[in-house]
Amino acid sequence: QLCVYIGISLEKGSMYNAVCEELEKIPEVVESQFTLGTYSMIIKLYAKDDRHLMHLLNSQIQSIPGVANTETLTALEQRINRTLPID
């Protein structure tokens, strides 16, 4: 399995909610964050292999109205995975 982070640039920031509604329909997407900086949002997903990832990108994510472009980052290893207590 591939763990992938995808930076998504939106045509307009106001399209965030509509894009999230479409991303929620893709079971492989496990997280989304609205961000400041280079991307409007970053999502995390899991794919079976490169072909599956290409299908997710080309046929599903990039076809969502409002998605202007994407950049894909593939995670090679996870060393730290912790939660912080909130007081």
PyMOL commands that set and color helices and strands:
alter all, ss='L'
color gray80, all
select helices_A, chain A and resi 13-23+50-61
alter helices_A, ss='H'
color red, helices_A
select strands_A, chain A and resi 2-10+29-34+41-47+67-75
alter strands_A, ss='S'
color yellow, strands_A
deselect
rebuild
show_as cartoon
